[in-house]
Amino acid sequence: MKNTIKYINRISIVFILGLTIASCGSKNEGTTEEHHEEGENTVELTEAQYDQADIQIGNAERKVIGSELRVNGVIGVPPQSNISINMPYGGFVKYTEMLPGSKVKKGQLLVVIENPEFIQFQQDYLEGLANQEFLKAEYDRQKELFDEKVASGKTFQQAKSDYLANEARIKSMEERLKIIGFNPAKIRQGTVSASVNIYAPVNGSVREVYTNVGKYINPQDVIMDITNAEDLHVELTVYENDIPRVKEGQRIRFALANSPEEWREAEVFLVGSGVREDRSVTVHGHLRKMHEDLKPGMYVAARIETDSNETLTAPEASIVRFGGKQYVFSYAGKKSENGETVHDFEMLEVIKGYTEDGYTQISLADTAEDLSNIQLVTKGAFTLLAKAKNTEEEGGGHGH
């Protein structure tokens, strides 16, 4: 009786193990079918999903795309456009309303400087003018007497020396007054002042102010710095290996750190000739358009267009990254399944090239296909990628 029971138990165990193996085999077969479907890289959307995703279909476009050199730099100004305002003879600051960042126009009053010595300078000039007529008359008289051999040559030479020395003093005092900022014509009319006005020599903005009302300014002191706003440019750092690629006239696209998506344009006008210790040179670019928000010293990220070719491109938004590769989606058309419209899409691997103005150069990894004949998803590619990944995850879930 005991042997009979043991035999029956062995049969039961073998039967149960057989069912378990059969069940697992069935599951493995189902998993293989699902992975096979995923390998086709296709995505299906119902009509409702298609409308909700706002899918847009287009074609690869032929555009001129330049090969670009990516560099960094700053907004700069040439030395002649950084102007320091000073007073060669010194004085006290009587008036100024300038602040760092103040906009100024050429000829606008910047600062008033007062110095009692200015009165003495003007007095000496007026006295020289007053003596001019007398000394000229005496010179002419002595010359006439000398020519008639009535007066001695010594007397004539003294009169000539006095006259010419006074003329030299008048000219030197006139130039000194101009350097200070006085108008000699107004002084000759009787206008004398201890104060002089200093005006903006260019259109621009005040970069720094180094003084205040009541402060004494020495001749060597800088009162303020002004930047000529009409001569801003980009100064880019290009390293030794890339220097041969940069030429005058090439297009530059640059963006500020605080607005990286807003691209502005410049043009290479000078490539530095000396290589610095860090093996780089400075490339200067003229702005093609003035921008009021640009300030000297601002950091920029730039791209120098070193070459350009016509090529097939796609909008940046149509290219997605997955698994370390780049893909686009092609539209395979629509079909009817169980009375419902379904839209088919295929995920195609592409090779990216250069990007410019929102378009990227692409080519298909499968060279047997023609990119120009493909209906390309130009909007909604990320939605399709998310759908494809979700489908793959669902398939993986059935296999465990």
Backbone torsions as a table, in degrees:
resi	resn	phi	psi	omega
1	MET	NA	-41.8	179.2
2	LYS	-65.7	-39.4	-179.9
3	ASN	-65.0	-36.4	178.9
4	THR	-63.7	-44.2	179.8
5	ILE	-63.1	-41.9	179.8
6	LYS	-62.9	-39.4	-178.5
7	TYR	-64.9	-43.4	179.1
8	ILE	-62.9	-41.1	179.9
9	ASN	-62.8	-39.3	179.4
10	ARG	-64.2	-40.8	178.8
11	ILE	-61.7	-40.7	-179.7
12	SER	-63.9	-43.6	-178.9
13	ILE	-63.1	-45.0	178.9
14	VAL	-61.5	-40.7	179.9
15	PHE	-63.2	-44.0	-179.7
16	ILE	-64.7	-43.0	178.8
17	LEU	-62.6	-37.3	178.3
18	GLY	-63.2	-43.1	178.1
19	LEU	-62.6	-41.1	-178.8
20	THR	-63.4	-45.0	179.9
21	ILE	-63.6	-40.6	179.0
22	ALA	-63.0	-42.6	179.1
23	SER	-61.7	-46.3	179.8
24	CYS	-62.7	-40.2	178.9
25	GLY	-61.4	-40.0	178.4
26	SER	-61.8	-42.3	-179.4
27	LYS	-65.2	-41.9	-178.5
28	ASN	-63.5	-37.6	178.3
29	GLU	-64.3	-40.7	178.9
30	GLY	-63.3	-40.3	179.5
31	THR	-63.7	-41.1	-179.9
32	THR	-60.4	-41.6	179.5
33	GLU	-63.8	-41.1	-178.5
34	GLU	-66.0	-44.5	179.8
35	HIS	-63.3	-34.1	178.3
36	HIS	-62.2	-41.0	179.4
37	GLU	-66.4	-39.7	-178.8
38	GLU	-64.0	-34.5	-177.0
39	GLY	-64.3	-14.2	-178.7
40	GLU	-77.1	-9.8	177.8
41	ASN	54.6	39.5	178.7
42	THR	-112.2	151.1	178.0
43	VAL	-130.5	137.4	178.2
44	GLU	-116.9	136.8	175.0
45	LEU	-124.8	136.9	172.4
46	THR	-72.2	169.8	-179.6
47	GLU	-59.7	-40.2	-179.5
48	ALA	-66.5	-42.6	178.7
49	GLN	-65.3	-38.3	-179.9
50	TYR	-62.1	-45.2	-180.0
51	ASP	-67.8	-40.6	-177.7
52	GLN	-67.0	-35.5	-178.9
53	ALA	-75.2	-12.2	-179.9
54	ASP	54.6	49.2	179.8
55	ILE	-68.1	136.2	174.6
56	GLN	-123.7	136.6	-175.0
57	ILE	-112.1	139.3	176.7
58	GLY	-152.9	-156.7	179.2
59	ASN	-133.6	158.8	172.7
60	ALA	-62.6	137.7	-176.4
61	GLU	-109.8	144.8	175.4
62	ARG	-85.0	122.1	179.3
63	LYS	-139.5	157.5	175.1
64	VAL	-85.0	111.9	-178.9
65	ILE	-114.8	132.5	-179.5
66	GLY	-96.5	144.2	170.3
67	SER	-75.6	132.7	-168.9
68	GLU	-119.8	146.8	174.3
69	LEU	-105.8	119.1	-177.3
70	ARG	-89.2	124.3	-177.1
71	VAL	-139.4	172.0	175.8
72	ASN	-122.2	163.9	179.5
73	GLY	-177.5	-160.6	-178.8
74	VAL	-140.2	163.3	169.4
75	ILE	-80.6	127.2	-177.5
76	GLY	-133.2	176.4	175.2
77	VAL	-136.6	146.2	177.2
78	PRO	-69.5	160.4	-177.3
79	PRO	-55.2	-36.2	-177.6
80	GLN	-71.1	-10.6	-179.9
81	SER	-103.9	-2.2	170.5
82	ASN	-100.5	106.8	-170.6
83	ILE	-112.0	126.8	176.0
84	SER	-99.8	128.9	179.7
85	ILE	-94.8	128.1	177.9
86	ASN	-143.9	178.5	178.8
87	MET	-127.4	109.7	-173.3
88	PRO	-58.3	-26.4	-178.1
89	TYR	-110.0	6.4	177.2
90	GLY	73.1	176.3	179.0
91	GLY	151.5	176.7	179.3
92	PHE	-93.3	141.5	177.0
93	VAL	-76.6	115.2	-178.9
94	LYS	-92.9	-31.8	-176.3
95	TYR	-159.6	138.4	166.9
96	THR	-165.8	144.5	176.2
97	GLU	-120.6	8.6	-175.6
98	MET	-76.0	140.5	174.8
99	LEU	-130.1	156.4	175.3
100	PRO	-56.1	127.3	-178.1
101	GLY	98.5	-10.5	179.7
102	SER	-62.4	133.3	175.7
103	LYS	-80.9	137.0	179.3
104	VAL	-131.9	151.4	175.2
105	LYS	-112.1	153.2	-179.8
106	LYS	-56.7	128.4	-179.4
107	GLY	92.8	-4.0	179.9
108	GLN	-75.8	141.0	179.7
109	LEU	-66.2	127.2	179.4
110	LEU	-102.2	-48.6	-173.3
111	VAL	-157.9	150.4	175.2
112	VAL	-114.4	125.8	-179.0
113	ILE	-112.0	135.4	-178.9
114	GLU	-119.7	135.3	179.0
115	ASN	-153.7	121.1	179.7
116	PRO	-57.2	-27.5	179.9
117	GLU	-64.3	-23.9	179.3
118	PHE	-60.1	-33.5	179.3
119	ILE	-64.6	-42.2	179.8
120	GLN	-63.6	-40.2	178.8
121	PHE	-59.9	-42.6	-178.9
122	GLN	-70.3	-36.3	178.2
123	GLN	-63.7	-44.2	178.7
124	ASP	-61.0	-38.0	178.8
125	TYR	-65.5	-45.1	-179.5
126	LEU	-66.4	-36.3	177.8
127	GLU	-67.3	-37.3	176.6
128	GLY	-63.2	-40.6	177.0
129	LEU	-65.2	-37.9	-179.7
130	ALA	-65.6	-36.2	179.9
131	ASN	-78.3	-16.5	-174.4
132	GLN	-59.1	-46.1	-176.7
133	GLU	-66.1	-43.7	-179.6
134	PHE	-63.9	-48.0	-177.1
135	LEU	-65.8	-33.3	176.9
136	LYS	-66.8	-43.4	179.3
137	ALA	-64.2	-42.4	179.8
138	GLU	-65.3	-39.1	177.6
139	TYR	-62.8	-45.5	-179.9
140	ASP	-63.2	-39.7	-178.3
141	ARG	-67.3	-45.8	-178.8
142	GLN	-67.2	-32.4	177.7
143	LYS	-65.7	-41.2	179.8
144	GLU	-64.8	-43.4	179.1
145	LEU	-65.4	-38.4	179.6
146	PHE	-66.9	-40.4	178.5
147	ASP	-63.8	-32.8	179.3
148	GLU	-86.5	2.7	179.3
149	LYS	60.8	33.8	177.4
150	VAL	-95.6	-39.1	-178.9
151	ALA	-105.2	158.6	-179.4
152	SER	-76.6	157.5	178.7
153	GLY	-66.7	-30.2	-179.7
154	LYS	-64.3	-42.7	179.9
155	THR	-64.7	-41.2	179.0
156	PHE	-64.4	-44.3	-179.6
157	GLN	-63.1	-35.7	178.2
158	GLN	-66.6	-42.7	178.8
159	ALA	-63.8	-39.8	179.2
160	LYS	-66.4	-42.0	-179.9
161	SER	-63.8	-43.0	-180.0
162	ASP	-63.1	-40.8	-178.1
163	TYR	-67.0	-48.1	-177.5
164	LEU	-68.0	-35.4	178.0
165	ALA	-65.3	-39.6	178.3
166	ASN	-66.6	-39.1	177.4
167	GLU	-61.7	-40.1	179.5
168	ALA	-66.0	-40.9	178.4
169	ARG	-63.1	-40.9	179.8
170	ILE	-61.3	-44.9	-179.0
171	LYS	-65.9	-42.3	-179.5
172	SER	-67.5	-40.2	178.2
173	MET	-66.6	-35.5	177.9
174	GLU	-63.5	-43.9	178.6
175	GLU	-65.6	-38.3	178.8
176	ARG	-64.3	-40.4	178.5
177	LEU	-65.0	-37.5	178.0
178	LYS	-65.2	-40.6	179.1
179	ILE	-62.4	-40.8	179.0
180	ILE	-65.0	-37.0	-179.2
181	GLY	126.3	7.8	179.3
182	PHE	-88.7	153.2	175.9
183	ASN	-99.8	109.6	-177.9
184	PRO	-56.9	-32.2	-179.6
185	ALA	-63.0	-40.5	179.0
186	LYS	-69.9	-33.7	177.8
187	ILE	-66.7	-40.0	178.1
188	ARG	-62.7	-26.4	177.6
189	GLN	-83.0	-3.0	175.7
190	GLY	105.9	4.6	179.2
191	THR	-85.7	111.0	-180.0
192	VAL	-121.6	135.2	-177.0
193	SER	-147.4	149.6	175.3
194	ALA	-88.0	-4.9	-177.7
195	SER	-115.4	148.9	177.3
196	VAL	-131.7	141.3	178.6
197	ASN	-94.4	138.4	175.2
198	ILE	-113.4	127.4	-174.4
199	TYR	-111.5	157.0	179.8
200	ALA	-67.7	127.4	-179.8
201	PRO	-79.8	-16.2	-176.9
202	VAL	-146.4	167.2	167.4
203	ASN	-76.5	140.2	179.7
204	GLY	170.7	-149.9	179.4
205	SER	-141.7	151.6	179.4
206	VAL	-77.6	123.8	-178.3
207	ARG	-88.1	-47.0	179.1
208	GLU	-146.1	148.8	174.2
209	VAL	-121.4	127.8	-173.6
210	TYR	-111.8	15.1	-175.9
211	THR	-144.9	-177.3	176.0
212	ASN	-154.9	168.3	-178.2
213	VAL	-62.1	132.4	178.9
214	GLY	95.0	-12.6	-178.7
215	LYS	-81.6	143.4	178.3
216	TYR	-86.8	132.6	-180.0
217	ILE	-106.3	121.1	175.0
218	ASN	-78.0	159.7	-178.6
219	PRO	-56.2	-32.7	-177.8
220	GLN	-88.1	-4.0	-177.6
221	ASP	-79.3	143.8	173.4
222	VAL	-92.7	127.5	-179.2
223	ILE	-79.6	-46.7	178.3
224	MET	-161.7	161.3	175.5
225	ASP	-111.2	137.2	178.0
226	ILE	-122.8	137.2	177.3
227	THR	-107.7	129.1	177.0
228	ASN	-71.4	109.7	-174.9
229	ALA	-69.6	-13.5	-176.7
230	GLU	-89.3	0.3	-175.4
231	ASP	-129.4	29.5	175.1
232	LEU	-70.0	148.5	174.8
233	HIS	-150.6	173.1	177.7
234	VAL	-99.3	137.9	176.3
235	GLU	-115.1	110.1	-173.1
236	LEU	-109.5	144.6	178.8
237	THR	-97.4	117.8	179.4
238	VAL	-118.9	130.8	-176.7
239	TYR	-87.8	161.9	-167.2
240	GLU	-49.9	-45.4	-176.2
241	ASN	-64.4	-26.4	-176.3
242	ASP	-97.9	-6.2	-176.3
243	ILE	-57.3	-42.2	-179.2
244	PRO	-61.5	-20.0	-177.6
245	ARG	-80.8	-15.1	-173.5
246	VAL	-98.6	129.4	-179.5
247	LYS	-134.0	156.2	175.5
248	GLU	-61.5	141.6	178.5
249	GLY	92.7	-9.7	179.9
250	GLN	-70.9	149.2	-178.8
251	ARG	-77.4	139.2	175.9
252	ILE	-120.2	131.9	169.5
253	ARG	-113.6	132.5	-179.0
254	PHE	-140.4	156.8	-179.5
255	ALA	-139.7	147.4	178.1
256	LEU	-80.5	158.6	-179.3
257	ALA	-63.5	-32.7	-177.6
258	ASN	-87.3	-5.1	175.7
259	SER	-145.4	70.5	-173.6
260	PRO	-67.1	-15.7	-178.9
261	GLU	-92.9	-8.0	-179.1
262	GLU	-97.5	102.9	-176.1
263	TRP	-91.2	134.3	177.3
264	ARG	-118.6	166.3	-173.1
265	GLU	-121.8	148.0	174.2
266	ALA	-144.4	179.5	-179.3
267	GLU	-140.1	134.3	-179.2
268	VAL	-63.8	125.2	176.3
269	PHE	-121.7	-12.3	179.4
270	LEU	-156.2	131.1	175.4
271	VAL	-112.8	123.0	-177.5
272	GLY	-56.3	145.5	-176.9
273	SER	-97.4	-18.2	-178.2
274	GLY	-105.0	129.8	178.4
275	VAL	-88.2	126.0	-178.4
276	ARG	-77.8	178.0	-178.2
277	GLU	-61.5	-30.9	178.9
278	ASP	-84.9	13.8	177.3
279	ARG	64.0	41.6	179.4
280	SER	-133.7	162.1	172.6
281	VAL	-128.4	164.2	176.0
282	THR	-99.9	129.8	175.7
283	VAL	-107.4	127.1	-177.8
284	HIS	-101.8	136.7	179.6
285	GLY	-128.8	129.2	175.6
286	HIS	-76.3	136.2	176.0
287	LEU	-71.0	136.3	176.2
288	ARG	-80.9	-16.4	179.0
289	LYS	-151.1	138.4	179.3
290	MET	-79.0	141.6	179.3
291	HIS	-127.2	125.2	-175.4
292	GLU	-66.9	-24.0	-176.4
293	ASP	-84.0	-2.6	179.6
294	LEU	-80.6	134.0	179.0
295	LYS	-128.8	144.2	176.7
296	PRO	-56.9	137.0	178.5
297	GLY	95.1	-10.0	178.6
298	MET	-64.7	138.2	178.1
299	TYR	-77.2	139.4	177.4
300	VAL	-133.4	147.8	167.8
301	ALA	-104.9	129.1	-171.5
302	ALA	-132.5	160.8	175.9
303	ARG	-133.7	123.3	178.2
304	ILE	-97.7	123.2	-178.9
305	GLU	-80.7	104.0	-175.3
306	THR	-90.8	-15.5	179.5
307	ASP	-161.4	160.7	178.6
308	SER	-147.1	141.4	179.8
309	ASN	-144.9	152.8	175.2
310	GLU	-83.7	129.5	-174.9
311	THR	-152.2	166.1	176.6
312	LEU	-77.5	133.0	-177.5
313	THR	-132.2	162.8	175.5
314	ALA	-136.0	151.2	176.0
315	PRO	-58.7	144.4	-180.0
316	GLU	-55.0	-35.1	-177.1
317	ALA	-68.3	-14.8	-177.9
318	SER	-88.2	-7.4	-177.0
319	ILE	-104.7	129.3	179.8
320	VAL	-122.1	155.6	179.9
321	ARG	-112.9	132.6	179.0
322	PHE	-154.0	130.7	178.1
323	GLY	61.7	30.8	179.1
324	GLY	78.8	7.0	179.6
325	LYS	-124.3	166.0	-179.9
326	GLN	-106.8	140.6	-177.7
327	TYR	-137.5	155.7	164.6
328	VAL	-126.0	166.1	177.1
329	PHE	-113.1	132.6	173.7
330	SER	-103.5	148.2	-179.9
331	TYR	-91.8	118.0	-176.8
332	ALA	-93.3	1.6	179.1
333	GLY	103.7	-173.8	179.9
334	LYS	-125.5	157.5	-179.2
335	LYS	-145.6	173.6	-179.8
336	SER	-111.6	126.7	177.1
337	GLU	-129.0	120.4	179.7
338	ASN	53.5	39.5	177.4
339	GLY	78.2	8.2	-178.8
340	GLU	-121.5	139.9	179.7
341	THR	-77.3	131.8	-179.8
342	VAL	-126.2	134.7	178.1
343	HIS	-102.0	130.2	-177.8
344	ASP	-104.0	139.1	177.6
345	PHE	-134.0	147.1	178.6
346	GLU	-121.6	136.2	-178.9
347	MET	-89.8	117.8	-175.4
348	LEU	-116.2	131.5	177.8
349	GLU	-75.9	137.4	179.5
350	VAL	-130.0	162.2	174.5
351	ILE	-110.7	122.8	-177.0
352	LYS	-84.7	147.1	172.5
353	GLY	-115.6	-137.0	-178.2
354	TYR	-82.6	153.7	178.8
355	THR	-117.2	138.1	179.0
356	GLU	-153.8	130.1	176.9
357	ASP	52.9	39.0	174.4
358	GLY	86.6	0.8	179.1
359	TYR	-120.3	142.5	-176.6
360	THR	-120.8	135.7	174.9
361	GLN	-69.3	128.1	179.8
362	ILE	-135.5	156.2	170.8
363	SER	-144.0	150.1	-177.9
364	LEU	-75.7	137.8	176.1
365	ALA	-64.5	-34.1	175.7
366	ASP	-87.3	98.6	-174.5
367	THR	-69.5	-8.6	179.5
368	ALA	-73.5	-20.3	-179.3
369	GLU	-96.5	151.9	-179.4
370	ASP	-102.0	115.0	-177.2
371	LEU	-62.9	-32.3	-176.8
372	SER	-69.3	-17.8	-178.9
373	ASN	-96.2	1.7	-174.4
374	ILE	-94.6	136.0	171.7
375	GLN	-80.9	114.9	-169.9
376	LEU	-99.9	137.9	172.9
377	VAL	-78.1	110.0	-177.5
378	THR	-93.9	-15.9	176.7
379	LYS	-145.9	133.0	179.8
380	GLY	103.5	9.3	-178.1
381	ALA	-63.7	-36.5	-179.6
382	PHE	-67.3	-33.7	175.9
383	THR	-64.5	-42.3	178.5
384	LEU	-66.0	-38.0	178.1
385	LEU	-63.5	-43.2	178.3
386	ALA	-61.6	-40.1	178.5
387	LYS	-64.7	-41.6	179.6
388	ALA	-64.7	-40.8	-179.4
389	LYS	-68.5	-40.2	178.7
390	ASN	-63.3	-40.6	178.9
391	THR	-62.7	-39.5	-179.8
392	GLU	-66.6	-41.5	-180.0
393	GLU	-64.8	-38.8	177.7
394	GLU	-63.5	-41.2	178.7
395	GLY	-63.9	-40.2	178.4
396	GLY	-65.0	-33.9	-178.7
397	GLY	-65.6	-33.4	-179.9
398	HIS	-71.2	-21.1	-174.3
399	GLY	-85.8	0.0	-177.8
400	HIS	-115.3	NA	NA
